[in-house]
Amino acid sequence: MEHVNLINRIIEAEQKAQEIAGAAKAKRQNLQSDLKSATDEIRQTYLDRATRRINEVRKNEERIADEMIAQLDQRYAQELSHMESMFSEHRSEWIDRLFSLIVGR
């Protein structure tokens, strides 16, 4: 009888080992799945943060470009106004000079 008890205990130990191995395998698969989920979540978080920063930089650069364009437009308008006033002021003098240069007087 003692052999039967020993065999039964060995069989029980084997079954227990199989259960533990199955639980460990399931836990490992769950850990891998959890790790992938956590990795995907971290990746998405960084991607979202990077996208927000890119959009902020883009908006800032566009604002700076708009300001520079406005300054250039204002400067060119002033220069054009100055040239038009110079033309109005010296028009007849320049016409007389050109006429003299052309006809040789």
DRENTORKOL-3810 file (N, C-alpha, C; in nm, 4 decimals):
REM DRENTORKOL-3810
@n.u->0.0800; n.v->-0.1190; n.w->0.0000; ca.u->0.0000; ca.v->0.0000; ca.w->0.0000; c.u->0.0851; c.v->0.1265; c.w->0.0000
@n.u->0.1965; n.v->0.1124; n.w->0.0635; ca.u->0.2827; ca.v->0.2273; ca.w->0.0730; c.u->0.3258; c.v->0.2736; c.w->-0.0661
@n.u->0.3453; n.v->0.1824; n.w->-0.1570; ca.u->0.3833; ca.v->0.2177; ca.w->-0.2938; c.u->0.2707; c.v->0.2920; c.w->-0.3642
@n.u->0.1487; n.v->0.2510; n.w->-0.3364; ca.u->0.0332; ca.v->0.3170; ca.w->-0.3981; c.u->0.0240; c.v->0.4617; c.w->-0.3476
@n.u->0.0431; n.v->0.4810; n.w->-0.2199; ca.u->0.0415; ca.v->0.6168; ca.w->-0.1637; c.u->0.1531; c.v->0.7013; c.w->-0.2234
@n.u->0.2685; n.v->0.6408; n.w->-0.2361; ca.u->0.3821; ca.v->0.7118; ca.w->-0.2940; c.u->0.3537; c.v->0.7490; c.w->-0.4388
@n.u->0.2971; n.v->0.6573; n.w->-0.5144; ca.u->0.2628; ca.v->0.6840; ca.w->-0.6544; c.u->0.1561; c.v->0.7921; c.w->-0.6616
@n.u->0.0555; n.v->0.7846; n.w->-0.5756; ca.u->-0.0497; ca.v->0.8871; ca.w->-0.5734; c.u->0.0080; c.v->1.0244; c.w->-0.5390
@n.u->0.1007; n.v->1.0291; n.w->-0.4467; ca.u->0.1632; ca.v->1.1570; ca.w->-0.4100; c.u->0.2467; c.v->1.2113; c.w->-0.5265
@n.u->0.3136; n.v->1.1226; n.w->-0.5972; ca.u->0.3914; ca.v->1.1648; ca.w->-0.7147; c.u->0.2976; c.v->1.2195; c.w->-0.8217
@n.u->0.1854; n.v->1.1513; n.w->-0.8423; ca.u->0.0873; ca.v->1.1973; ca.w->-0.9425; c.u->0.0300; c.v->1.3321; c.w->-0.8999
@n.u->-0.0022; n.v->1.3474; n.w->-0.7738; ca.u->-0.0543; ca.v->1.4749; ca.w->-0.7237; c.u->0.0497; c.v->1.5857; c.w->-0.7400
@n.u->0.1741; n.v->1.5538; n.w->-0.7098; ca.u->0.2816; ca.v->1.6522; ca.w->-0.7246; c.u->0.2973; c.v->1.6921; c.w->-0.8707
@n.u->0.2881; n.v->1.5949; n.w->-0.9604; ca.u->0.2974; ca.v->1.6237; ca.w->-1.1048; c.u->0.1823; c.v->1.7136; c.w->-1.1490
@n.u->0.0609; n.v->1.6828; n.w->-1.1034; ca.u->-0.0555; ca.v->1.7651; ca.w->-1.1381; c.u->-0.0386; c.v->1.9068; c.w->-1.0830
@n.u->0.0115; n.v->1.9162; n.w->-0.9594; ca.u->0.0333; ca.v->2.0484; ca.w->-0.8988; c.u->0.1386; c.v->2.1249; c.w->-0.9788
@n.u->0.2447; n.v->2.0544; n.w->-1.0200; ca.u->0.3496; ca.v->2.1176; ca.w->-1.1006; c.u->0.2932; c.v->2.1650; c.w->-1.2341
@n.u->0.2067; n.v->2.0849; n.w->-1.2950; ca.u->0.1422; ca.v->2.1232; ca.w->-1.4215; c.u->0.0566; c.v->2.2482; c.w->-1.4012
@n.u->-0.0171; n.v->2.2536; n.w->-1.2912; ca.u->-0.1001; ca.v->2.3710; ca.w->-1.2614; c.u->-0.0132; c.v->2.4949; c.w->-1.2421
@n.u->0.0940; n.v->2.4796; n.w->-1.1662; ca.u->0.1849; ca.v->2.5933; ca.w->-1.1423; c.u->0.2484; c.v->2.6385; c.w->-1.2731
@n.u->0.2908; n.v->2.5430; n.w->-1.3558; ca.u->0.3518; ca.v->2.5777; ca.w->-1.4846; c.u->0.2501; c.v->2.6481; c.w->-1.5743
@n.u->0.1260; n.v->2.5984; n.w->-1.5760; ca.u->0.0212; ca.v->2.6626; ca.w->-1.6561; c.u->-0.0084; c.v->2.8031; c.w->-1.6067
@n.u->-0.0133; n.v->2.8223; n.w->-1.4749; ca.u->-0.0377; ca.v->2.9546; ca.w->-1.4188; c.u->0.0775; c.v->3.0485; c.w->-1.4520
@n.u->0.2000; n.v->2.9967; n.w->-1.4445; ca.u->0.3171; ca.v->3.0791; ca.w->-1.4770; c.u->0.3154; c.v->3.1190; c.w->-1.6247
@n.u->0.2795; n.v->3.0242; n.w->-1.7101; ca.u->0.2723; ca.v->3.0531; ca.w->-1.8540; c.u->0.1649; c.v->3.1592; c.w->-1.8820
@n.u->0.0487; n.v->3.1453; n.w->-1.8193; ca.u->-0.0592; ca.v->3.2430; ca.w->-1.8368; c.u->-0.0160; c.v->3.3797; c.w->-1.7844
@n.u->0.0520; n.v->3.3804; n.w->-1.6688; ca.u->0.0984; ca.v->3.5061; ca.w->-1.6112; c.u->0.1999; c.v->3.5723; c.w->-1.7029
@n.u->0.2912; n.v->3.4912; n.w->-1.7616; ca.u->0.3905; ca.v->3.5463; ca.w->-1.8540; c.u->0.3224; c.v->3.6079; c.w->-1.9757
@n.u->0.2210; n.v->3.5402; n.w->-2.0293; ca.u->0.1480; ca.v->3.5953; ca.w->-2.1443; c.u->0.0771; c.v->3.7238; c.w->-2.1056
@n.u->0.0190; n.v->3.7276; n.w->-1.9860; ca.u->-0.0472; ca.v->3.8497; ca.w->-1.9395; c.u->0.0533; c.v->3.9625; c.w->-1.9201
@n.u->0.1716; n.v->3.9293; n.w->-1.8673; ca.u->0.2754; ca.v->4.0307; ca.w->-1.8489; c.u->0.3202; c.v->4.0869; c.w->-1.9831
@n.u->0.3368; n.v->3.9984; n.w->-2.0812; ca.u->0.3762; ca.v->4.0450; ca.w->-2.2139; c.u->0.2692; c.v->4.1352; c.w->-2.2733
@n.u->0.1438; n.v->4.0974; n.w->-2.2569; ca.u->0.0335; ca.v->4.1782; ca.w->-2.3072; c.u->0.0277; c.v->4.3116; c.w->-2.2341
@n.u->0.0445; n.v->4.3071; n.w->-2.1006; ca.u->0.0441; ca.v->4.4303; ca.w->-2.0220; c.u->0.1608; c.v->4.5206; c.w->-2.0596
@n.u->0.2760; n.v->4.4596; n.w->-2.0826; ca.u->0.3937; ca.v->4.5361; ca.w->-2.1226; c.u->0.3718; c.v->4.6033; c.w->-2.2574
@n.u->0.3136; n.v->4.5298; n.w->-2.3519; ca.u->0.2850; ca.v->4.5887; ca.w->-2.4827; c.u->0.1854; c.v->4.7029; c.w->-2.4702
@n.u->0.0830; n.v->4.6848; n.w->-2.3879; ca.u->-0.0162; ca.v->4.7909; ca.w->-2.3670; c.u->0.0486; c.v->4.9134; c.w->-2.3047
@n.u->0.1321; n.v->4.8920; n.w->-2.2043; ca.u->0.1999; ca.v->5.0043; ca.w->-2.1386; c.u->0.2936; c.v->5.0747; c.w->-2.2360
@n.u->0.3658; n.v->4.9972; n.w->-2.3159; ca.u->0.4562; ca.v->5.0542; ca.w->-2.4153; c.u->0.3782; c.v->5.1364; c.w->-2.5185
@n.u->0.2681; n.v->5.0818; n.w->-2.5658; ca.u->0.1852; ca.v->5.1540; ca.w->-2.6627; c.u->0.1305; c.v->5.2832; c.w->-2.6023
@n.u->0.0905; n.v->5.2772; n.w->-2.4767; ca.u->0.0371; ca.v->5.3964; ca.w->-2.4100; c.u->0.1448; c.v->5.5035; c.w->-2.3950
@n.u->0.2641; n.v->5.4626; n.w->-2.3539; ca.u->0.3754; ca.v->5.5581; ca.w->-2.3402; c.u->0.4105; c.v->5.6174; c.w->-2.4762
@n.u->0.4166; n.v->5.5326; n.w->-2.5783; ca.u->0.4479; ca.v->5.5804; ca.w->-2.7137; c.u->0.3444; c.v->5.6836; c.w->-2.7593
@n.u->0.2166; n.v->5.6547; n.w->-2.7357; ca.u->0.1108; ca.v->5.7471; ca.w->-2.7762; c.u->0.1193; c.v->5.8783; c.w->-2.6975
@n.u->0.1511; n.v->5.8688; n.w->-2.5691; ca.u->0.1651; ca.v->5.9884; ca.w->-2.4865; c.u->0.2754; c.v->6.0785; c.w->-2.5415
@n.u->0.3913; n.v->6.0190; n.w->-2.5714; ca.u->0.5019; ca.v->6.0975; ca.w->-2.6266; c.u->0.4681; c.v->6.1522; c.w->-2.7651
@n.u->0.3990; n.v->6.0743; n.w->-2.8452; ca.u->0.3590; ca.v->6.1214; ca.w->-2.9775; c.u->0.2627; c.v->6.2393; c.w->-2.9661
@n.u->0.1662; n.v->6.2295; n.w->-2.8748; ca.u->0.0726; ca.v->6.3398; ca.w->-2.8541; c.u->0.1451; c.v->6.4649; c.w->-2.8059
@n.u->0.2379; n.v->6.4458; n.w->-2.7115; ca.u->0.3125; ca.v->6.5601; ca.w->-2.6587; c.u->0.3975; c.v->6.6247; c.w->-2.7678
@n.u->0.4630; n.v->6.5427; n.w->-2.8489; ca.u->0.5453; ca.v->6.5945; ca.w->-2.9583; c.u->0.4591; c.v->6.6680; c.w->-3.0606
@n.u->0.3419; n.v->6.6139; n.w->-3.0898; ca.u->0.2511; ca.v->6.6795; ca.w->-3.1853; c.u->0.2073; c.v->6.8159; c.w->-3.1326
@n.u->0.1744; n.v->6.8214; n.w->-3.0027; ca.u->0.1355; ca.v->6.9505; ca.w->-2.9437; c.u->0.2492; c.v->7.0508; c.w->-2.9517
@n.u->0.3704; n.v->7.0063; n.w->-2.9213; ca.u->0.4855; ca.v->7.0975; ca.w->-2.9266; c.u->0.5114; c.v->7.1447; c.w->-3.0692
@n.u->0.5013; n.v->7.0547; n.w->-3.1644; ca.u->0.5207; ca.v->7.0934; ca.w->-3.3051; c.u->0.4173; c.v->7.1970; c.w->-3.3455
@n.u->0.2923; n.v->7.1767; n.w->-3.3066; ca.u->0.1874; ca.v->7.2732; ca.w->-3.3399; c.u->0.2129; c.v->7.4079; c.w->-3.2735
@n.u->0.2601; n.v->7.4067; n.w->-3.1484; ca.u->0.2907; ca.v->7.5319; ca.w->-3.0796; c.u->0.4036; c.v->7.6055; c.w->-3.1501
@n.u->0.5080; n.v->7.5323; n.w->-3.1868; ca.u->0.6214; ca.v->7.5943; ca.w->-3.2566; c.u->0.5766; c.v->7.6476; c.w->-3.3919
@n.u->0.4946; n.v->7.5695; n.w->-3.4632; ca.u->0.4457; ca.v->7.6128; ca.w->-3.5943; c.u->0.3649; c.v->7.7428; c.w->-3.5814
@n.u->0.2755; n.v->7.7480; n.w->-3.4821; ca.u->0.1956; ca.v->7.8690; ca.w->-3.4623; c.u->0.2844; c.v->7.9878; c.w->-3.4279
@n.u->0.3839; n.v->7.9644; n.w->-3.3426; ca.u->0.4747; ca.v->8.0720; ca.w->-3.3041; c.u->0.5546; c.v->8.1213; c.w->-3.4242
@n.u->0.6049; n.v->8.0288; n.w->-3.5045; ca.u->0.6811; ca.v->8.0666; ca.w->-3.6238; c.u->0.5927; c.v->8.1417; c.w->-3.7238
@n.u->0.4690; n.v->8.0994; n.w->-3.7396; ca.u->0.3774; ca.v->8.1696; ca.w->-3.8303; c.u->0.3483; c.v->8.3100; c.w->-3.7788
@n.u->0.3323; n.v->8.3231; n.w->-3.6465; ca.u->0.3064; ca.v->8.4553; ca.w->-3.5878; c.u->0.4263; c.v->8.5472; c.w->-3.6104
@n.u->0.5466; n.v->8.4937; n.w->-3.5874; ca.u->0.6678; ca.v->8.5732; ca.w->-3.6087; c.u->0.6804; c.v->8.6126; c.w->-3.7554
@n.u->0.6540; n.v->8.5188; n.w->-3.8457; ca.u->0.6611; ca.v->8.5490; ca.w->-3.9896; c.u->0.5589; c.v->8.6558; c.w->-4.0276
@n.u->0.4371; n.v->8.6463; n.w->-3.9729; ca.u->0.3348; ca.v->8.7474; ca.w->-4.0016; c.u->0.3780; c.v->8.8853; c.w->-3.9520
@n.u->0.4393; n.v->8.8880; n.w->-3.8332; ca.u->0.4866; ca.v->9.0155; ca.w->-3.7795; c.u->0.5970; c.v->9.0741; c.w->-3.8673
@n.u->0.6887; n.v->8.9884; n.w->-3.9124; ca.u->0.7974; ca.v->9.0359; ca.w->-3.9985; c.u->0.7431; c.v->9.0860; c.w->-4.1318
@n.u->0.6466; n.v->9.0156; n.w->-4.1866; ca.u->0.5857; ca.v->9.0586; ca.w->-4.3126; c.u->0.5166; c.v->9.1925; c.w->-4.2945
@n.u->0.4460; n.v->9.2089; n.w->-4.1835; ca.u->0.3780; ca.v->9.3360; ca.w->-4.1568; c.u->0.4793; c.v->9.4493; c.w->-4.1440
@n.u->0.5916; n.v->9.4236; n.w->-4.0765; ca.u->0.6958; ca.v->9.5261; ca.w->-4.0635; c.u->0.7552; c.v->9.5617; c.w->-4.1995
@n.u->0.7810; n.v->9.4585; n.w->-4.2821; ca.u->0.8344; ca.v->9.4852; ca.w->-4.4157; c.u->0.7344; c.v->9.5627; c.w->-4.5009
@n.u->0.6070; n.v->9.5246; n.w->-4.4932; ca.u->0.5036; ca.v->9.5976; ca.w->-4.5682; c.u->0.4998; c.v->9.7438; c.w->-4.5260
@n.u->0.5103; n.v->9.7671; n.w->-4.3952; ca.u->0.5075; ca.v->9.9045; ca.w->-4.3446; c.u->0.6311; c.v->9.9805; c.w->-4.3932
@n.u->0.7480; n.v->9.9164; n.w->-4.3864; ca.u->0.8703; ca.v->9.9825; ca.w->-4.4319; c.u->0.8651; c.v->10.0136; c.w->-4.5807
@n.u->0.8182; n.v->9.9169; n.w->-4.6604; ca.u->0.8095; ca.v->9.9407; ca.w->-4.8040; c.u->0.7069; c.v->10.0490; c.w->-4.8367
@n.u->0.5984; n.v->10.0535; n.w->-4.7630; ca.u->0.4992; ca.v->10.1592; ca.w->-4.7839; c.u->0.5597; c.v->10.2960; c.w->-4.7519
@n.u->0.6390; n.v->10.3020; n.w->-4.6449; ca.u->0.7050; ca.v->10.4292; ca.w->-4.6108; c.u->0.8050; c.v->10.4689; c.w->-4.7186
@n.u->0.8821; n.v->10.3725; n.w->-4.7652; ca.u->0.9803; ca.v->10.4004; ca.w->-4.8707; c.u->0.9116; c.v->10.4470; c.w->-4.9987
@n.u->0.8019; n.v->10.3807; n.w->-5.0343; ca.u->0.7280; ca.v->10.4201; ca.w->-5.1539; c.u->0.6715; c.v->10.5603; c.w->-5.1381
@n.u->0.6178; n.v->10.5881; n.w->-5.0208; ca.u->0.5642; ca.v->10.7213; ca.w->-4.9941; c.u->0.6750; c.v->10.8263; c.w->-5.0032
@n.u->0.7904; n.v->10.7939; n.w->-4.9479; ca.u->0.9040; ca.v->10.8863; ca.w->-4.9534; c.u->0.9477; c.v->10.9097; c.w->-5.0984
@n.u->0.9555; n.v->10.8024; n.w->-5.1770; ca.u->0.9958; ca.v->10.8172; ca.w->-5.3172; c.u->0.8932; c.v->10.8981; c.w->-5.3961
@n.u->0.7654; n.v->10.8757; n.w->-5.3674; ca.u->0.6616; ca.v->10.9532; ca.w->-5.4368; c.u->0.6688; c.v->11.1004; c.w->-5.3996
@n.u->0.6958; n.v->11.1284; n.w->-5.2729; ca.u->0.7072; ca.v->11.2693; ca.w->-5.2333; c.u->0.8315; c.v->11.3326; c.w->-5.2948
@n.u->0.9435; n.v->11.2559; n.w->-5.3026; ca.u->1.0645; ca.v->11.3064; ca.w->-5.3686; c.u->1.0371; c.v->11.3338; c.w->-5.5173
@n.u->0.9632; n.v->11.2429; n.w->-5.5793; ca.u->0.9301; ca.v->11.2613; ca.w->-5.7200; c.u->0.8452; c.v->11.3869; c.w->-5.7381
@n.u->0.7455; n.v->11.4019; n.w->-5.6531; ca.u->0.6595; ca.v->11.5202; ca.w->-5.6635; c.u->0.7385; c.v->11.6478; c.w->-5.6398
@n.u->0.8285; n.v->11.6443; n.w->-5.5446; ca.u->0.9071; ca.v->11.7618; ca.w->-5.5077; c.u->1.0076; c.v->11.8013; c.w->-5.6160
@n.u->1.0692; n.v->11.7028; n.w->-5.6790; ca.u->1.1770; ca.v->11.7310; ca.w->-5.7746; c.u->1.1407; c.v->11.7002; c.w->-5.9194
@n.u->1.0155; n.v->11.6785; n.w->-5.9453; ca.u->0.9722; ca.v->11.6361; ca.w->-6.0789; c.u->1.0172; c.v->11.7320; c.w->-6.1883
@n.u->0.9811; n.v->11.8564; n.w->-6.1737; ca.u->1.0141; ca.v->11.9510; ca.w->-6.2808; c.u->1.1647; c.v->11.9714; c.w->-6.2928
@n.u->1.2358; n.v->11.9660; n.w->-6.1809; ca.u->1.3819; ca.v->11.9790; ca.w->-6.1862; c.u->1.4426; c.v->11.8614; c.w->-6.2631
@n.u->1.3956; n.v->11.7412; n.w->-6.2369; ca.u->1.4480; ca.v->11.6232; ca.w->-6.3045; c.u->1.4120; c.v->11.6231; c.w->-6.4536
@n.u->1.2926; n.v->11.6699; n.w->-6.4843; ca.u->1.2516; ca.v->11.6782; ca.w->-6.6259; c.u->1.3425; c.v->11.7750; c.w->-6.7000
@n.u->1.3666; n.v->11.8928; n.w->-6.6390; ca.u->1.4546; ca.v->11.9920; ca.w->-6.7027; c.u->1.5956; c.v->11.9360; c.w->-6.7210
@n.u->1.6468; n.v->11.8681; n.w->-6.6217; ca.u->1.7799; ca.v->11.8100; ca.w->-6.6302; c.u->1.7882; c.v->11.7059; c.w->-6.7415
@n.u->1.6896; n.v->11.6182; n.w->-6.7470; ca.u->1.6879; ca.v->11.5158; ca.w->-6.8501; c.u->1.6794; c.v->11.5802; c.w->-6.9894
@n.u->1.5949; n.v->11.6804; n.w->-7.0005; ca.u->1.5811; ca.v->11.7487; ca.w->-7.1279; c.u->1.7134; c.v->11.8109; c.w->-7.1714
@n.u->1.7814; n.v->11.8734; n.w->-7.0749; ca.u->1.9099; ca.v->11.9358; ca.w->-7.1037; c.u->2.0135; c.v->11.8320; c.w->-7.1455
@n.u->2.0125; n.v->11.7182; n.w->-7.0773; ca.u->2.1095; ca.v->11.6133; ca.w->-7.1106; c.u->2.0818; c.v->11.5553; c.w->-7.2505
@n.u->1.9544; n.v->11.5444; n.w->-7.2855; ca.u->1.9195; ca.v->11.4855; ca.w->-7.4136; c.u->1.9506; c.v->11.5811; c.w->-7.5285
@n.u->1.9117; n.v->11.7078; n.w->-7.5142; ca.u->1.9340; ca.v->11.8037; ca.w->-7.6240; c.u->2.0696; c.v->11.8704; c.w->-7.6178
@n.u->2.1414; n.v->11.8481; n.w->-7.5095; ca.u->2.2776; ca.v->11.8986; ca.w->-7.5013; c.u->2.2881; c.v->12.0441; c.w->-7.4633
@n.u->2.2099; n.v->12.0997; n.w->-7.3841; ca.u->2.2190; ca.v->12.2392; ca.w->-7.3422; c.u->2.2836; c.v->12.2554; c.w->-7.2100
END
